[in-house]
Amino acid sequence: METEIVNYILSNKEKHYRIAYSYVKNKDDALDIVQDAILKALKYQHTLREPHYLNTWFIKILINTCKTHLKKQQRYIDVEDDILEILDEPYLDTYRSFELEDALDHLSYNEKTIILLRYFEQFELKEVSTVMDQNLSTVKSTLYRALKKLKVLLEKV
């Protein structure tokens, strides 16, 4: 199992860094978070019951590590609709969409996380619900609510 985890981590290191960076917006902090998540994954590898869930299992560890880091820095308040600075430019884009970043900053932590996983990391909704520990229908309704908010915010620009 450890070999599978190591191979997965090595082949997805850029994606993991992108996710961490989208939460903390700091290169060094993002690298530290990825390193901490890797250590946690190796330490708790016995909790992974099904190897085909390795991706969602690790992403969940990574996001929780980001959340813990932000709490320690007192930049995150654990209230669903509070605003959290998140999301860097998409890695394939050669331009930066300040309007989109600003609009995403007006979403709740939960809404931003779902948008990030679904559209920037191409997770299936079922995977998002697993990572977020939420019912699939809750994730869907949150996603559609967030998309409506983004549409309104981007139309104002």
SESEVEX-147354 format. One line per field, with one value per residue: residue number from 1; x, y, z of N, C-alpha, C in turn. Coordinates in Angstrom, 1 decimal, m for minus. Layout:
N
n: (NUM; ...)
n_x: (X; ...)
n_y: (Y; ...)
n_z: (Z; ...)
ca_x: (X; ...)
ca_y: (Y; ...)
ca_z: (Z; ...)
c_x: (X; ...)
c_y: (Y; ...)
c_z: (Z; ...)
% end
This chain:
157
n: (1; 2; 3; 4; 5; 6; 7; 8; 9; 10; 11; 12; 13; 14; 15; 16; 17; 18; 19; 20; 21; 22; 23; 24; 25; 26; 27; 28; 29; 30; 31; 32; 33; 34; 35; 36; 37; 38; 39; 40; 41; 42; 43; 44; 45; 46; 47; 48; 49; 50; 51; 52; 53; 54; 55; 56; 57; 58; 59; 60; 61; 62; 63; 64; 65; 66; 67; 68; 69; 70; 71; 72; 73; 74; 75; 76; 77; 78; 79; 80; 81; 82; 83; 84; 85; 86; 87; 88; 89; 90; 91; 92; 93; 94; 95; 96; 97; 98; 99; 100; 101; 102; 103; 104; 105; 106; 107; 108; 109; 110; 111; 112; 113; 114; 115; 116; 117; 118; 119; 120; 121; 122; 123; 124; 125; 126; 127; 128; 129; 130; 131; 132; 133; 134; 135; 136; 137; 138; 139; 140; 141; 142; 143; 144; 145; 146; 147; 148; 149; 150; 151; 152; 153; 154; 155; 156; 157)
n_x: (0.8; 2.0; 3.7; 2.0; 0.8; 3.0; 3.8; 1.4; 1.5; 3.9; 3.3; 1.3; 2.1; 2.1; m0.5; m1.4; 0.1; m1.0; m3.6; m3.2; m1.9; m4.0; m5.5; m3.9; m2.3; 0.5; 3.7; 5.7; 4.2; 2.3; 3.9; 4.8; 2.4; 1.7; 3.7; 3.2; 0.7; 1.4; 3.0; 1.0; m0.6; 1.0; 1.4; m1.2; m2.0; m3.2; m5.8; m7.0; m9.3; m10.1; m8.2; m8.8; m9.9; m7.9; m7.2; m9.3; m9.2; m6.6; m6.8; m8.7; m7.3; m5.3; m6.9; m8.0; m5.6; m4.9; m7.0; m6.5; m4.0; m4.8; m6.5; m4.7; m3.2; m5.1; m6.6; m8.8; m12.2; m14.3; m17.0; m19.8; m20.6; m18.7; m16.1; m13.2; m9.9; m9.0; m8.0; m6.0; m4.8; m6.0; m3.9; m3.4; m4.1; m2.9; m3.3; m4.5; m7.5; m8.8; m11.3; m12.8; m11.4; m11.9; m14.7; m14.9; m13.9; m16.1; m17.7; m18.7; m16.5; m17.1; m18.6; m16.6; m14.7; m16.0; m16.4; m13.7; m12.7; m14.5; m14.4; m11.8; m10.1; m11.3; m12.9; m15.4; m18.8; m19.6; m17.1; m16.4; m18.3; m17.5; m15.0; m15.7; m17.3; m20.1; m23.5; m24.4; m26.5; m26.5; m24.1; m24.5; m26.6; m25.3; m23.3; m24.8; m26.0; m23.7; m22.8; m24.8; m24.5; m21.9; m22.4; m24.1; m22.3; m20.3; m21.6; m21.9; m19.5)
n_y: (m1.2; 1.2; 1.8; 2.3; 4.6; 6.4; 6.4; 7.5; 10.1; 11.1; 11.3; 13.1; 15.5; 18.2; 18.9; 18.6; 20.6; 22.9; 22.8; 23.2; 25.7; 27.3; 27.7; 28.9; 30.8; 31.2; 30.4; 29.0; 28.2; 26.6; 24.5; 23.5; 22.6; 20.6; 18.8; 18.2; 16.9; 14.7; 13.3; 12.8; 11.1; 8.9; 8.1; 7.4; 5.5; 3.1; 3.6; 3.8; 2.2; 1.2; 0.9; 2.2; 4.6; 6.3; 8.8; 10.6; 10.2; 11.2; 13.9; 14.8; 14.7; 16.6; 19.0; 19.2; 19.6; 22.1; 23.6; 23.4; 24.7; 27.3; 27.9; 28.0; 30.2; 32.1; 33.1; 32.0; 31.5; 29.3; 29.3; 28.8; 30.7; 32.7; 34.8; 33.7; 34.0; 32.7; 30.6; 30.6; 31.7; 29.7; 26.9; 26.3; 28.6; 31.5; 34.0; 36.1; 36.0; 38.5; 39.3; 36.9; 35.8; 37.7; 37.5; 34.8; 35.1; 36.1; 34.0; 31.4; 29.4; 26.7; 26.7; 27.7; 25.7; 23.5; 24.4; 24.8; 22.1; 20.8; 22.2; 23.2; 21.1; 19.0; 17.0; 14.5; 14.9; 13.1; 12.3; 14.8; 15.0; 13.0; 13.9; 16.2; 15.3; 15.3; 14.9; 13.8; 15.2; 17.5; 18.6; 19.1; 21.0; 23.1; 23.6; 24.5; 26.8; 28.3; 28.7; 30.3; 32.6; 33.3; 34.0; 36.2; 37.9; 38.2; 39.3; 41.9; 43.1)
n_z: (0.0; 0.8; m1.3; m3.4; m2.5; m2.4; m5.1; m6.2; m5.0; m6.0; m8.7; m8.8; m7.7; m8.6; m8.8; m6.2; m5.0; m6.3; m5.3; m2.5; m2.6; m3.6; m1.4; 0.6; m0.7; m0.7; m1.4; 0.1; 2.4; 1.1; 0.1; 2.6; 3.6; 1.8; 2.3; 5.0; 4.6; 3.2; 5.0; 6.9; 5.4; 5.0; 7.6; 8.4; 6.5; 6.9; 7.3; 4.8; 3.1; 0.6; m2.2; m4.6; m3.9; m3.3; m4.4; m3.6; m0.9; m0.2; m1.1; 0.6; 3.0; 2.4; 2.1; 4.6; 6.0; 5.0; 6.0; 8.7; 8.9; 8.1; 10.2; 12.3; 11.7; 12.1; 10.0; 9.1; 9.8; 11.2; 10.1; 8.0; 6.0; 6.0; 4.6; 2.9; 1.9; m1.1; m3.9; m6.6; m9.8; m12.5; m13.4; m16.2; m17.6; m19.2; m18.5; m15.9; m14.1; m12.6; m12.0; m11.7; m9.5; m7.5; m7.4; m6.5; m4.0; m2.7; m2.1; 0.2; 2.3; 2.0; m0.5; m2.2; m2.0; m3.2; m5.8; m6.6; m6.4; m8.3; m10.8; m11.2; m10.5; m11.7; m10.4; m10.0; m9.0; m7.0; m6.0; m4.9; m2.9; m1.2; m0.4; 0.9; 2.9; 2.7; 1.8; m1.5; m2.7; m1.2; m1.9; m4.7; m4.6; m3.2; m5.0; m7.3; m6.2; m5.6; m8.2; m9.3; m7.6; m8.5; m11.1; m10.9; m9.6; m11.5; m13.6; m12.8; m13.2)
ca_x: (0.0; 2.8; 4.3; 0.9; 0.6; 4.2; 3.6; 0.3; 2.0; 4.9; 2.7; 0.3; 2.6; 1.8; m2.0; m1.5; 0.6; m2.0; m4.7; m2.7; m1.7; m5.2; m6.1; m3.0; m1.7; 1.8; 4.5; 6.3; 3.1; 1.7; 4.9; 4.8; 1.1; 1.7; 4.6; 2.5; m0.3; 2.1; 3.4; m0.2; m1.1; 1.9; 1.2; m2.5; m2.3; m4.0; m7.2; m7.5; m9.9; m10.2; m7.2; m9.3; m10.3; m6.7; m7.2; m10.2; m8.7; m5.5; m7.3; m9.4; m6.2; m4.7; m7.8; m8.0; m4.3; m5.0; m7.9; m5.8; m3.0; m5.4; m7.0; m3.5; m2.9; m6.3; m7.1; m10.0; m13.2; m15.1; m18.5; m20.0; m20.7; m17.6; m15.2; m11.9; m9.1; m8.7; m8.0; m5.1; m5.1; m5.9; m2.6; m3.3; m4.3; m1.7; m3.7; m5.1; m8.8; m9.0; m12.8; m13.1; m10.8; m12.7; m16.0; m14.7; m13.7; m17.4; m18.3; m18.3; m15.5; m17.7; m18.9; m15.3; m14.0; m16.7; m16.1; m12.3; m12.6; m15.2; m14.0; m10.3; m9.4; m12.1; m13.5; m16.8; m19.5; m19.5; m15.8; m16.5; m19.1; m16.7; m13.9; m16.3; m18.1; m21.4; m24.4; m24.3; m27.5; m26.1; m23.0; m25.1; m27.4; m24.3; m22.6; m25.7; m26.2; m22.5; m22.7; m25.7; m23.8; m20.8; m23.0; m24.5; m21.1; m19.5; m22.4; m21.7; m18.2)
ca_y: (0.0; 2.4; 2.0; 2.9; 6.0; 7.1; 6.6; 8.5; 11.4; 11.6; 11.6; 14.2; 16.6; 19.6; 19.1; 18.8; 22.0; 23.9; 22.9; 23.9; 27.2; 28.0; 28.0; 29.8; 31.9; 31.5; 29.3; 28.2; 27.6; 25.5; 23.4; 22.9; 21.9; 19.3; 17.9; 17.7; 16.0; 13.4; 12.6; 12.2; 10.0; 7.8; 7.7; 6.9; 4.7; 1.9; 4.0; 3.7; 0.8; 0.8; 1.6; 3.1; 5.9; 6.9; 10.2; 11.4; 10.1; 12.1; 15.3; 15.1; 15.0; 17.8; 20.1; 19.4; 20.2; 23.5; 24.3; 23.5; 25.7; 28.6; 28.2; 28.4; 31.6; 32.9; 33.7; 31.3; 31.4; 28.1; 29.6; 28.4; 31.8; 33.7; 34.8; 33.2; 34.2; 31.4; 30.4; 31.2; 31.5; 28.3; 26.7; 26.3; 29.9; 32.3; 35.3; 36.0; 36.6; 39.2; 39.4; 35.6; 35.7; 38.6; 36.8; 33.6; 35.6; 36.4; 32.8; 30.8; 28.4; 25.5; 26.9; 27.8; 24.4; 22.7; 25.0; 24.4; 20.6; 20.4; 22.8; 23.4; 19.8; 18.1; 16.0; 14.1; 15.3; 12.0; 12.5; 16.0; 14.7; 12.2; 14.7; 17.2; 14.6; 15.8; 14.2; 14.2; 16.2; 18.8; 19.2; 19.6; 22.2; 24.1; 24.0; 25.4; 28.1; 29.0; 29.1; 31.4; 33.7; 33.7; 34.6; 37.6; 38.7; 38.4; 40.2; 43.3; 43.6)
ca_z: (0.0; 0.9; m2.6; m4.2; m2.0; m2.8; m6.6; m6.4; m4.5; m6.9; m10.0; m8.7; m6.8; m9.0; m8.5; m4.7; m4.7; m6.7; m4.3; m1.3; m2.9; m3.8; m0.1; 1.4; m1.5; m0.3; m2.0; 1.2; 3.2; 0.3; 0.1; 3.9; 3.7; 1.0; 3.0; 6.1; 4.2; 2.8; 6.3; 7.5; 4.6; 5.2; 8.9; 8.5; 5.4; 7.3; 7.2; 3.4; 3.0; m0.8; m2.9; m5.7; m3.3; m2.9; m4.8; m2.8; 0.5; 0.0; m1.3; 1.9; 4.0; 2.0; 2.3; 6.1; 6.4; 4.6; 6.9; 10.0; 8.8; 8.1; 11.6; 13.2; 11.3; 12.4; 8.8; 8.8; 10.9; 10.8; 9.9; 6.6; 5.0; 6.1; 3.4; 3.0; 0.7; m1.7; m5.3; m7.4; m11.2; m13.0; m13.9; m17.6; m18.2; m19.3; m18.0; m14.6; m14.1; m11.3; m11.7; m11.1; m8.2; m6.7; m7.3; m5.7; m2.6; m2.1; m1.8; 1.5; 2.2; 1.4; m1.9; m3.0; m2.1; m4.2; m7.1; m6.8; m6.7; m9.4; m12.0; m11.3; m10.4; m12.5; m9.6; m10.2; m7.9; m6.0; m5.3; m4.1; m1.7; m0.4; 0.2; 1.8; 3.9; 2.6; 1.0; m2.9; m3.0; m0.6; m2.8; m5.9; m4.3; m2.9; m6.3; m8.1; m5.5; m5.8; m9.6; m9.4; m7.0; m9.4; m12.3; m10.5; m9.3; m12.7; m14.4; m12.2; m13.6)
c_x: (0.9; 3.4; 3.2; 0.8; 1.8; 4.1; 2.6; 0.8; 2.9; 4.3; 1.7; 0.8; 2.2; 0.3; m2.1; m1.0; m0.4; m3.2; m4.3; m2.5; m3.0; m5.9; m5.2; m2.4; m0.3; 2.6; 5.0; 5.3; 2.5; 2.6; 4.9; 3.5; 1.1; 2.6; 3.9; 1.4; 0.3; 2.5; 2.1; m0.7; m0.3; 1.6; m0.2; m3.0; m3.2; m5.5; m7.8; m8.0; m9.9; m9.2; m7.7; m9.8; m9.1; m6.7; m8.1; m9.7; m7.5; m5.9; m8.0; m8.4; m5.6; m5.6; m7.9; m6.8; m4.3; m5.8; m7.3; m4.8; m3.6; m6.0; m5.8; m3.1; m4.0; m6.8; m8.4; m10.9; m14.1; m16.6; m18.7; m19.9; m19.7; m16.7; m13.8; m11.1; m8.6; m8.7; m7.0; m5.5; m5.1; m4.5; m2.4; m3.5; m3.1; m2.1; m4.3; m6.5; m9.1; m10.5; m13.2; m12.6; m11.6; m14.1; m15.9; m14.5; m15.0; m18.2; m17.9; m17.2; m16.0; m18.0; m17.6; m14.6; m14.7; m16.4; m14.6; m12.1; m13.3; m14.7; m12.5; m9.6; m10.2; m12.6; m14.9; m17.5; m19.5; m18.2; m15.8; m17.2; m18.3; m15.6; m14.5; m17.2; m19.5; m22.2; m24.3; m25.3; m27.2; m25.0; m23.6; m25.8; m26.4; m23.6; m23.5; m25.9; m24.9; m22.3; m23.6; m25.1; m22.7; m21.3; m23.4; m23.3; m20.4; m20.3; m22.2; m20.4; m18.2)
c_y: (1.3; 2.8; 2.7; 4.4; 6.9; 7.4; 7.6; 9.9; 12.0; 12.0; 12.7; 15.4; 18.0; 19.9; 19.4; 20.2; 23.0; 24.0; 23.6; 25.4; 27.9; 28.4; 29.1; 30.9; 32.2; 30.2; 28.4; 27.5; 26.4; 24.3; 22.7; 22.1; 20.5; 18.3; 17.3; 16.6; 14.7; 12.6; 12.0; 11.0; 8.8; 7.2; 6.9; 6.0; 3.5; 2.3; 4.0; 2.3; 0.3; 1.6; 2.5; 4.4; 6.7; 8.4; 11.1; 11.4; 11.1; 13.6; 15.7; 15.5; 16.3; 19.0; 20.3; 20.0; 21.7; 24.2; 24.4; 24.6; 27.1; 28.9; 28.6; 29.8; 32.6; 33.7; 33.0; 31.2; 30.3; 28.4; 29.5; 29.6; 32.9; 33.6; 34.4; 33.5; 32.9; 31.5; 31.2; 31.1; 30.1; 28.1; 26.6; 27.6; 30.7; 33.8; 35.1; 36.7; 37.2; 39.2; 38.0; 35.4; 36.5; 38.0; 35.6; 34.0; 36.0; 35.2; 32.3; 29.8; 27.1; 25.6; 27.0; 26.4; 23.5; 23.1; 24.6; 23.0; 20.3; 20.9; 23.1; 22.1; 18.7; 16.8; 15.7; 14.6; 14.3; 12.1; 13.7; 15.8; 13.9; 13.0; 15.7; 16.6; 15.1; 14.9; 14.7; 15.3; 17.6; 19.4; 19.8; 20.9; 23.4; 24.6; 24.9; 26.7; 28.9; 29.5; 30.3; 32.7; 34.2; 34.5; 36.0; 38.5; 39.1; 39.3; 41.7; 43.9; 44.2)
c_z: (0.0; m0.5; m3.5; m3.8; m2.5; m4.4; m6.9; m6.1; m5.5; m8.3; m10.0; m7.8; m7.3; m8.7; m7.0; m4.3; m5.1; m5.8; m3.0; m1.5; m3.1; m2.5; 0.6; 0.6; m1.1; m0.7; m0.9; 2.1; 2.4; 0.3; 1.5; 4.1; 3.0; 1.7; 4.2; 5.7; 3.8; 4.0; 6.9; 6.7; 4.8; 6.6; 9.1; 7.3; 5.7; 7.3; 5.8; 3.2; 1.6; m1.6; m4.1; m5.2; m2.9; m3.2; m3.8; m1.3; 0.7; m0.2; 0.0; 3.0; 3.7; 2.4; 3.9; 6.6; 6.1; 5.7; 8.3; 10.0; 8.8; 9.5; 12.5; 12.9; 11.6; 11.2; 8.4; 10.0; 10.4; 10.9; 8.4; 5.7; 5.1; 4.9; 3.8; 1.7; 0.1; m3.2; m6.0; m8.9; m11.6; m13.7; m15.4; m18.3; m18.2; m18.9; m16.6; m14.6; m12.7; m10.9; m11.1; m9.7; m7.1; m6.4; m6.3; m4.2; m1.9; m1.8; m0.4; 1.2; 1.6; m0.1; m2.7; m3.1; m3.1; m5.6; m7.5; m7.2; m8.0; m10.7; m12.2; m11.2; m11.0; m11.7; m10.0; m8.9; m6.7; m5.3; m4.4; m2.8; m0.7; 0.3; 1.2; 2.9; 3.9; 1.6; m0.5; m3.2; m2.4; m1.4; m4.0; m5.6; m4.0; m4.2; m7.1; m7.5; m5.7; m7.3; m9.9; m8.8; m7.9; m10.6; m12.0; m10.3; m10.5; m13.7; m14.0; m12.8; m15.0)
% end
